[in-house]
Amino acid sequence: MSALAAEIEAFLLKREGWIAADELCLIFHVEPRELRTSGEKPGLCSAFAISGPRGFRHINRCTDAEWQQFSERIHAHGLAELRRVFTLRQKREAEPVDRRCPQLDLIP
């Protein structure tokens, strides 16, 4: 964990309730996207906080209900993404097309 992530974690542990992403960005001089996981890169809060419409909350400060809601939302999102990949793969395989890059065809 980076030093910045450790500072954010300590801040979330000291505060009660949800902390808005805007507030974290202002205090720690980061962009909103840096707080969340992006592709394979974990966000600054990924190792210790849940997120939702109200912002971020440390996993040791959230209620069981908040944890359950977060867990179900992430699970549903993951399943939806897997279904999307499956559907797109089926469509791609059902519609045979020339997938060569036109720019590469110009190279002798």
C-alpha positions in Angstrom: 0.0 0.0 0.0 1.3 3.4 -0.9 1.9 6.1 1.7 -0.9 8.1 0.3 -3.3 5.2 0.5 -2.3 4.7 4.1 -3.0 8.3 4.9 -6.5 8.0 3.3 -7.1 4.8 5.3 -6.2 6.5 8.6 -8.5 9.4 7.7 -11.4 7.1 6.9 -10.9 5.2 10.2 -11.0 8.4 12.2 -14.2 9.7 10.6 -17.7 8.5 11.2 -20.1 7.8 8.3 -19.5 8.2 4.6 -16.9 10.5 3.2 -17.7 12.1 -0.2 -15.2 11.4 -3.0 -15.0 15.2 -3.6 -13.9 15.7 0.0 -11.2 13.0 -0.3 -10.0 14.5 -3.5 -9.8 18.0 -2.0 -8.0 16.9 1.1 -5.5 14.5 -0.5 -5.1 16.3 -3.9 -6.1 13.4 -6.1 -8.5 12.9 -9.0 -11.8 11.0 -8.3 -10.8 8.2 -10.6 -7.6 7.5 -8.6 -9.7 6.5 -5.6 -11.4 3.5 -7.4 -10.0 0.5 -9.2 -9.5 1.0 -12.9 -9.0 -2.1 -15.0 -6.2 -4.0 -13.4 -4.9 -1.1 -11.3 -6.3 -0.9 -7.8 -7.5 2.5 -6.6 -6.2 4.3 -3.6 -9.2 3.1 -1.5 -9.6 -0.4 -3.0 -7.8 -2.3 -0.2 -9.8 -0.9 2.8 -13.0 0.9 1.8 -16.4 0.3 0.2 -17.8 2.8 -2.1 -21.3 3.9 -3.0 -23.4 6.9 -4.0 -22.6 8.6 -0.7 -18.8 8.2 -1.1 -16.4 6.0 0.7 -16.5 4.2 4.1 -13.8 2.0 5.7 -14.7 -1.7 5.8 -14.2 -1.7 9.6 -16.7 1.2 10.0 -19.5 0.1 7.7 -22.6 -1.6 9.0 -23.5 -5.2 8.1 -26.3 -3.7 5.9 -23.9 -1.4 4.1 -21.5 -4.2 3.5 -24.3 -6.5 2.2 -25.5 -3.8 -0.2 -22.0 -3.1 -1.5 -21.3 -6.8 -1.9 -24.5 -7.5 -3.8 -23.9 -4.5 -6.1 -20.4 -5.5 -6.9 -21.5 -9.1 -7.5 -24.3 -8.0 -9.8 -22.0 -5.7 -11.7 -19.5 -8.5 -12.2 -22.2 -10.9 -13.5 -23.5 -8.3 -15.8 -20.1 -7.7 -17.3 -19.6 -11.5 -17.8 -22.9 -11.7 -19.5 -22.0 -8.8 -21.8 -18.7 -10.5 -22.8 -20.6 -13.7 -23.6 -23.2 -11.9 -25.7 -20.6 -9.9 -27.6 -18.5 -12.9 -28.2 -21.5 -14.8 -29.6 -22.3 -11.8 -31.9 -18.7 -11.5 -33.0 -18.5 -15.2 -33.9 -21.9 -15.2 -35.6 -21.0 -12.3 -37.9 -17.9 -13.3 -39.9 -16.2 -10.2 -41.2 -12.7 -9.2 -42.3 -11.0 -8.0 -39.2 -7.7 -7.0 -40.7 -6.6 -3.5 -40.1 -7.1 -1.5 -43.3 -4.0 0.6 -42.5 -1.8 -2.5 -42.5 -3.1 -3.5 -45.9 -1.4 -0.4 -47.3 2.1 -1.6 -46.2 3.8 -3.6 -49.0 
